[in-house]
Amino acid sequence: MANNRKDAIIEVEGLSKVFGILPALQEVDFTLARGEFALLLGANGSGKSTLLRLLSGLSKPSAGSVRIGGWELPGEAMAIRAQIGLVAHRPLLYDNLTARENLAFFGRLYGIDRAECEGRSRDLLRQVGLWRRADTLVRTFSRGMKQRLSIARAILHRPDVLLLDEPFSGLDQTAAESLDQLLATARQEGRTIILSTHQLERAPPTGERALILSRGRIAYDGAFETSELAEMYRAAEA
């Protein structure tokens, strides 16, 4: 799906990543406009996590280019990371800190005023259902609880771009519904979102665009229409 480059916040051209002799991504091209919500779909091993790591600056491409908000990776990674909220497979949390202390630590990293950070942390912990565990050490948390705290960490600094790698993994139904609400709010606030999943049936209904990865290449880039998309997804997995 074409986007006006003037409005694009994410621009990816010829992006490839090779591990040894194995290509994980091959010549991926797409642009996302500000405020767009794209679902990144594909079977496990299709390259979804690799793509999100490249977009977040955690990995360097073998070829191609990535620009986010006018900044280019990898040379301007620090500027880009300030614009991004990432929920990855690893929770990126400190086990020996409490939930509240984790958010305070990341708030300092992002230069958020202390009083603002405290208020924002309180609101987010309530939204993700962890307010009663705010002063509990993270090492005692279940996988699902860590995932919820990771989501709060990712949106603490109100980033322009949210990258979420299988964010529903480990969440029960109540927590998943809370995440759907957070994503809807982020969408209303004009944030650009890329959410990856290998479960088409779990894709949030607020998604407007779908990118299907198959063997490291984009097999589909178009509107999120369930009937057509399901057929395309099955074909990409074959």
C-alpha positions in Angstrom: 0.0 0.0 0.0 1.6 3.3 -1.1 1.9 6.2 1.3 2.8 9.8 0.6 6.4 10.0 1.7 5.8 13.5 2.9 3.6 12.0 5.7 5.7 8.9 6.3 7.2 8.3 9.7 8.8 4.9 8.9 10.5 4.3 5.6 12.1 1.0 4.8 14.0 0.3 1.5 15.8 -2.8 0.4 16.1 -4.0 4.0 17.9 -7.4 4.3 19.5 -9.3 7.2 21.7 -12.3 6.9 22.9 -14.5 9.7 25.9 -16.4 8.5 24.7 -17.7 5.1 21.0 -17.7 6.2 18.8 -14.8 5.0 16.3 -13.7 7.6 15.0 -10.8 5.6 15.3 -10.1 1.9 14.8 -6.8 0.3 11.9 -5.6 2.4 10.3 -2.3 1.3 7.4 -0.4 2.9 6.5 3.0 4.4 4.1 3.8 7.2 2.3 7.1 7.6 2.0 8.9 11.0 -0.8 7.4 13.0 -1.1 4.3 11.0 -1.7 0.9 12.7 0.0 -2.0 10.8 -0.3 -5.7 11.7 2.8 -7.6 10.9 1.7 -11.2 10.3 3.6 -14.4 9.6 4.4 -17.8 10.9 7.1 -18.3 13.5 10.5 -17.9 11.7 9.1 -15.7 8.9 11.3 -12.7 10.0 8.9 -10.7 12.1 11.2 -10.4 15.2 14.2 -9.7 13.0 12.4 -6.8 11.3 11.3 -5.3 14.6 14.8 -5.5 16.0 16.1 -3.7 12.9 13.4 -1.0 13.2 14.3 -0.5 16.9 18.0 -0.2 16.3 18.8 -3.3 18.3 20.3 -5.0 15.2 22.1 -3.7 12.2 21.0 -4.5 8.6 23.1 -6.4 6.2 21.7 -4.1 3.4 19.1 -1.5 2.8 18.0 1.5 4.9 15.6 2.5 7.7 14.4 6.0 8.4 12.1 6.8 11.3 10.9 10.3 11.9 13.6 11.6 9.5 16.4 9.9 11.3 18.4 7.1 9.7 19.6 3.8 11.2 22.1 2.7 12.3 23.9 6.0 12.5 21.2 8.0 14.3 20.0 5.1 16.5 20.0 7.1 19.8 17.6 9.8 18.3 15.3 7.1 17.0 15.2 5.1 20.2 13.8 8.2 22.0 10.8 8.1 19.6 10.2 4.3 19.9 8.4 2.2 22.5 9.4 -1.5 22.2 7.7 -4.6 23.5 10.1 -7.5 22.6 10.2 -11.2 23.5 12.5 -10.4 26.4 10.8 -8.1 28.9 13.7 -5.6 29.2 13.0 -5.2 32.9 15.1 -5.3 36.1 14.1 -8.3 38.2 15.6 -6.8 41.4 13.5 -3.6 41.2 9.8 -3.2 41.9 7.3 -2.4 39.2 7.2 1.2 40.3 11.0 1.4 40.5 11.4 0.0 37.0 9.2 2.7 35.5 11.0 5.4 37.6 14.3 4.1 36.2 13.1 4.2 32.6 11.5 7.6 33.2 14.9 9.0 34.2 16.5 7.5 31.1 13.9 9.3 28.9 14.3 12.5 30.8 10.8 12.6 32.2 10.1 15.0 35.0 9.9 13.1 38.3 6.4 14.2 39.3 5.1 13.6 35.8 6.7 10.2 35.8 5.1 9.3 39.1 1.7 10.3 37.9 2.1 8.6 34.5 3.5 5.4 36.2 0.5 5.3 38.6 -2.0 5.6 35.7 -0.2 3.0 33.6 0.1 0.4 36.4 -3.7 0.8 36.9 -4.4 0.4 33.2 -2.3 -2.8 33.0 -3.8 -4.2 36.2 -0.6 -4.1 38.3 -1.3 -1.2 40.7 -1.7 -3.6 43.7 1.7 -5.1 42.8 3.4 -1.7 42.2 5.9 -2.3 45.1 6.5 -6.0 44.4 9.9 -7.1 43.0 9.6 -8.0 39.3 11.5 -11.3 39.9 8.3 -12.6 41.6 6.1 -11.8 38.6 4.6 -14.3 36.2 5.4 -14.2 32.5 2.1 -12.5 31.9 2.7 -9.9 34.6 6.1 -9.1 33.2 4.5 -8.7 29.8 2.0 -6.2 31.1 4.7 -4.2 32.8 6.8 -4.2 29.6 3.8 -2.7 27.8 3.6 0.1 30.5 7.4 0.7 30.1 7.1 0.9 26.4 4.5 3.7 26.4 5.7 5.5 29.5 7.5 8.3 27.5 4.6 8.7 25.0 6.6 7.6 22.0 5.6 8.4 18.4 6.1 4.8 17.3 5.1 1.6 19.1 6.7 -1.7 18.1 5.1 -4.7 19.7 6.5 -8.3 19.1 3.8 -10.8 20.0 2.5 -8.7 22.9 -0.5 -10.9 23.6 1.9 -13.8 24.5 1.3 -14.9 28.1 -1.7 -12.7 28.7 -5.0 -13.9 30.0 -8.3 -12.7 28.5 -8.6 -9.8 31.0 -5.1 -8.6 30.4 -5.5 -9.0 26.6 -8.6 -6.8 26.7 -6.7 -4.2 28.7 -4.0 -4.2 26.0 -6.7 -3.8 23.3 -7.9 -0.7 25.1 -4.3 0.7 25.5 -3.8 0.2 21.8 -7.0 1.9 20.9 -6.0 4.8 23.1 -2.6 5.0 21.5 -4.2 5.0 18.1 -6.5 7.9 19.1 -3.4 9.8 20.3 -2.0 9.5 16.8 0.8 7.0 17.5 2.2 4.8 14.7 1.9 1.1 15.7 3.4 -2.0 14.3 2.2 -5.2 16.1 3.4 -8.6 15.1 1.6 -11.8 15.7 1.5 -15.3 14.2 -2.1 -15.7 15.3 -4.4 -14.0 12.8 -7.4 -14.6 15.0 -5.8 -12.6 17.8 -5.0 -9.5 15.6 -6.6 -6.4 17.1 -9.6 -5.2 15.2 -8.2 -1.6 15.3 -5.5 -2.6 12.8 -6.1 -1.0 9.4 -3.2 -2.4 7.4 -1.5 -5.8 7.2 2.0 -6.8 6.2 2.5 -10.5 5.8 6.0 -11.8 5.9 6.9 -15.2 4.3 10.4 -16.5 4.3 11.8 -13.1 4.9 9.9 -11.3 2.2 6.7 -9.3 2.2 4.1 -11.5 0.6 1.2 -9.1 1.1 0.9 -5.4 1.9 -2.7 -4.1 2.0 -5.9 -3.4 3.9 -6.8 -5.5 6.9 -9.8 -7.3 5.6 -10.4 -10.5 7.5 -11.8 -12.7 4.7 -9.2 -11.8 2.1 -6.4 -11.7 4.6 -7.1 -15.1 5.9 -6.7 -16.6 2.4 -3.5 -14.6 1.8 -2.1 -15.7 5.2 -2.7 -19.4 4.5 -1.0 -19.0 1.1 2.0 -17.4 2.6 2.4 -20.2 5.1 2.2 -22.9 2.5 
